[in-house]
Amino acid sequence: MAASTPTDPQAPDPAGAAGTERPRRAGYRRLPVQQRREQLIAVALELFGSRPPEEVTLDDVAEAAGASRPLVYRYFAGGKQQLYEAALRSAAQELTSRFHVTGGGTPTEQLADVLGRYFSFVADHDAGYGALLRGGSVVETARTGAIVDEVRRAALRRTLRYLGVGEAGPRLTLLVRAWISVVEASALSWLDEGRQIPREELCAWLIDQFTAMAGATAVHDPQTAEVLHRLLALETEDSPAGVLLTRLRAVWG
């Protein structure tokens, strides 16, 4: 359980057997409670993202943070599982905060803005992103699964809102969910492959993917066809969708 005092709960024992202060661990620094908690979470994200979570121990976290195992337990009385969930929740909250439009433009320009900030998080927090989305760990639980699912639900809600859709039918919902899966898989592959594709090119390709997937879905779904027709009417020749349509006409002759 986290301490309620305003300073870091770990402090040296003022008196040993001979009445002298015990030495601190190497690299130890006193930090305010919230700052120490954030540090432990950041260190845990780095470790969980770079190694299978089941291989990461509290001793690993303590050593990387320049702290002690008892100190980690003071903040996370539930041990490794609680720390793992806190780390995932931290990454999820920051990633979800990127799902909003900051400027104007056509629909695909706005979507590109959101996607750019999404990949900015991926690039700057690759370990946290990997820890958040990679499954198969023995420490996965219903709670950790719910944390990841909430990120996906937030992305679905925000995307439908940008499309101007109040209530999406099953095919339109499936379209957006499928595209979100493509974005996630592309981001993980991009990290695994050493970021060989420039970020801007990858984001542009994913925007084209959405437009193409929407076109294919519109053939089978009147709601998607209506939404796509309305959105394309707002695009320009220089917007992502406008440029894609021009290139497709050239390909198809």
HELIX and SHEET records of a PDB file:
HELIX    1   1 VAL A   33  SER A   50  1                                  18    
HELIX    2   2 PRO A   53  GLU A   55  5                                   3    
HELIX    3   3 LEU A   58  ALA A   65  1                                   8    
HELIX    4   4 ARG A   69  TYR A   75  1                                   7    
HELIX    5   5 LYS A   80  THR A   96  1                                  17    
HELIX    6   6 PRO A  107  ASP A  124  1                                  18    
HELIX    7   7 ASP A  126  LEU A  133  1                                   8    
HELIX    8   8 ALA A  142  TYR A  162  1                                  21    
HELIX    9   9 PRO A  170  ASP A  192  1                                  23    
HELIX   10  10 ARG A  199  ALA A  218  1                                  20    
HELIX   11  11 PRO A  222  LEU A  232  1                                  11    
HELIX   12  12 PRO A  240  TRP A  252  1                                  13    
END                                                                             
